[in-house]
Amino acid sequence: MKAFLLAAGEGTRLKPLTLHTPKCLVSINGRPLLEYWFDLFELHGINEILINTSHLAGKVKDYVNSHSRGLRIRLTYEPTLMGSGGTIKKNWDFVKGEDSFFILYADNLTNINLRKMFRFHAQCGKDYTLALFKTPTPRECGIVETDESATVVSFVEKPANPVSDLAFAGIMISGQGLKDLWPDREIFDLGHNVLPHIAGKAAGYVIDDYLLDIGTPDKFNKAEKDVKDEIFHRAHNGCFHG
């Protein structure tokens, strides 16, 4: 199975840590964040991955070349960040002919069971499945409302008046119909420009796996502690920021 791993962010909130290290390679308890993703891919049968790069792209390339573990990895370089949606649009050929594929935000440290999520996706029969978690700060997240059948009723990025506490986890399964939702430009964001249009066509998969956006010093330090204290497997109510 294939996956987009969106990893090109500069990691400005983690400076000075990211001045000389790409965000996806910051070390968490002695291991680069990317290595935790490779663990997941091996465990759950994701064998072809496209990773976008920009800031310090050469370091990502060197790491992937020496640590790919037999995974088939395609790197794509963005001189100017294209946004989460723009990256997928530019590299749509990567998933040509694929009925389903993952889109994953590399900012997360997670042990999500991707196989279990895919089984849920297949059972629901929707075009898309969004991984969701309960957040204590819904105004800071992409908020999803679902009905009793787990169908997504609405998606609003950072709403002023949240209708639920279910937040998008930066992990989704998509199909070919995604291309019909792209705006007529090259740089755009999934959360603001695409996901609001999938209501009725998507299922919401509420996770209880560990999930933490490591994008701030406090979250990064928590990630370090959680891995060191062997509580990485526990669920965490944070907020994903893409």
C-alpha positions in Angstrom: 0.0 0.0 0.0 1.1 3.6 -0.6 1.3 6.7 1.6 2.1 10.3 1.3 4.2 11.4 4.3 4.1 15.2 4.5 7.4 16.3 6.0 8.6 19.5 4.4 7.7 21.9 7.2 10.5 24.1 8.5 9.6 23.6 12.1 9.8 27.2 13.0 8.3 26.7 16.5 11.1 24.3 17.3 13.9 26.6 16.6 16.8 26.6 17.4 16.5 22.8 17.3 15.5 22.9 13.6 18.1 25.4 12.5 20.4 22.5 11.4 18.1 19.5 11.6 15.0 19.0 9.5 11.9 18.7 11.6 11.2 15.1 10.5 14.7 14.1 11.7 14.6 15.7 15.2 15.7 13.1 17.7 13.2 11.8 20.2 14.9 9.7 22.8 17.8 9.0 20.5 15.8 8.2 17.4 14.8 10.5 14.5 11.1 11.1 14.2 11.2 9.6 10.7 12.3 6.3 12.2 9.2 6.0 14.2 7.2 6.4 11.0 9.3 3.7 9.3 8.5 1.4 12.2 4.8 2.0 11.5 5.2 1.4 7.8 7.0 -1.9 8.3 4.5 -3.1 10.9 1.4 -2.3 8.9 2.4 -3.1 5.3 2.9 0.4 3.9 5.7 -0.3 1.5 5.7 2.7 -0.9 6.0 6.2 0.5 6.4 9.6 -1.0 8.0 12.1 1.3 8.1 15.8 0.4 11.1 17.9 1.5 12.2 21.5 1.5 14.1 22.8 4.5 17.5 21.0 4.7 16.3 18.5 2.1 19.8 17.1 1.6 19.9 15.8 5.1 16.6 14.0 4.6 17.9 12.5 1.4 21.0 11.2 3.1 19.0 9.7 6.0 16.6 8.0 3.7 19.3 6.6 1.5 21.0 4.9 4.4 17.9 4.0 6.5 15.1 3.0 4.1 15.0 -0.6 5.4 13.9 -1.8 2.0 10.9 0.5 1.9 10.3 2.0 -1.6 10.7 5.8 -0.9 10.3 8.6 -3.3 11.5 12.0 -2.3 10.2 15.2 -3.8 11.8 18.6 -3.3 9.8 21.8 -2.9 11.8 25.0 -3.3 8.7 26.8 -2.1 6.3 25.0 0.2 3.2 24.0 -1.7 0.9 23.3 1.2 -0.4 19.8 2.2 -2.9 19.8 -0.7 -0.5 21.3 -3.3 2.1 18.5 -2.6 -0.5 15.8 -3.3 -1.7 17.5 -6.4 1.8 17.9 -7.8 2.6 14.3 -7.1 -0.7 12.7 -8.0 1.0 10.3 -10.4 2.4 8.5 -7.3 -1.0 7.1 -6.6 -2.2 6.5 -10.1 -4.5 3.5 -10.2 -4.7 3.2 -6.4 -8.1 2.7 -4.9 -7.0 3.8 -1.5 -3.9 5.3 0.1 -2.8 7.1 3.2 -2.0 10.8 3.7 0.0 11.3 6.9 1.4 14.4 8.5 5.0 13.7 9.7 4.7 16.2 12.6 3.0 13.6 14.7 4.6 11.0 16.9 2.1 8.2 16.9 1.7 4.4 17.2 -1.7 4.4 15.4 -2.7 0.9 14.1 -2.9 1.7 10.4 -4.2 -1.8 9.6 -7.1 -1.4 12.0 -7.9 2.0 10.5 -7.8 0.6 7.0 -10.2 -2.3 8.0 -12.6 0.4 9.4 -12.3 2.3 6.1 -13.1 -0.8 4.1 -16.1 -1.7 6.2 -17.6 1.8 6.1 -17.3 2.0 2.3 -16.8 5.7 2.2 -14.4 7.6 -0.2 -12.4 8.9 2.7 -11.7 8.2 6.3 -10.3 10.7 8.8 -8.5 9.7 12.0 -10.0 11.7 14.8 -9.2 12.3 18.5 -10.9 14.2 21.3 -9.2 17.5 22.0 -9.5 19.9 24.9 -8.8 22.9 22.6 -11.2 22.6 19.7 -10.7 26.2 18.5 -7.1 25.4 17.7 -7.9 22.3 15.5 -9.7 21.0 12.4 -13.0 20.0 14.0 -15.2 17.3 12.7 -18.8 16.5 13.4 -20.0 13.0 12.8 -23.5 11.3 12.9 -24.5 8.1 14.6 -23.1 6.0 11.7 -19.6 7.7 11.9 -20.2 9.7 8.7 -18.5 13.1 8.6 -21.2 15.8 8.7 -18.9 18.8 8.7 -15.2 19.8 8.8 -14.1 23.3 9.9 -10.5 24.3 10.4 -10.0 26.2 13.7 -13.7 27.1 14.2 -14.7 30.1 16.3 -17.7 28.1 17.6 -16.8 24.4 17.6 -19.7 21.9 17.2 -17.7 19.0 18.7 -14.4 18.1 20.3 -13.4 15.6 17.6 -10.2 16.9 15.9 -8.5 15.7 12.7 -5.4 13.8 13.6 -3.4 14.5 10.5 -4.0 10.9 9.3 -6.4 10.0 6.5 -7.2 7.5 3.9 -8.2 8.8 0.5 -9.3 7.6 -2.9 -9.1 8.9 -6.4 -12.0 11.3 -6.0 -9.7 13.7 -4.0 -8.5 15.3 -7.3 -12.0 16.5 -8.0 -11.9 18.7 -4.9 -8.7 20.6 -5.6 -8.9 24.4 -6.1 -7.7 25.9 -9.3 -4.2 26.7 -8.0 -1.0 24.9 -7.2 -0.4 25.9 -3.5 -3.2 25.1 -1.1 -4.0 23.4 2.2 -6.0 20.2 2.8 -7.6 21.5 6.0 -8.7 24.8 4.7 -9.4 24.1 1.1 -10.3 20.4 0.6 -11.5 18.6 3.7 -14.5 20.9 4.3 -15.9 19.5 1.0 -15.8 15.8 2.0 -18.8 15.9 4.2 -21.1 13.0 3.5 -18.3 11.1 1.7 -16.1 10.4 4.6 -16.1 8.4 7.8 -14.6 9.5 11.1 -12.3 7.0 12.8 -11.9 7.9 16.5 -8.5 6.7 17.7 -7.3 5.7 21.2 -3.7 5.3 20.1 -0.9 7.6 21.1 -0.8 10.8 19.1 1.2 13.9 19.8 2.2 16.8 17.5 5.8 17.5 18.4 5.7 21.0 16.9 6.4 23.0 20.0 9.2 22.8 22.6 6.7 21.7 25.3 5.2 19.0 23.1 8.7 17.8 22.0 9.8 17.5 25.6 6.7 15.6 26.4 7.4 13.2 23.5 10.9 12.6 24.8 9.5 11.9 28.3 6.7 9.6 27.0 9.1 7.5 25.0 11.7 7.4 27.8 9.0 6.5 30.4 7.6 3.8 28.1 4.1 5.3 27.9 4.4 5.9 24.2 1.6 3.4 23.7 -0.9 5.5 25.7 -3.4 7.8 24.0 -2.8 11.5 24.3 -5.3 14.3 23.9 -3.3 17.0 22.2 -4.0 19.0 19.0 -2.5 18.5 15.6 -1.2 21.6 13.9 -0.4 21.2 10.2 
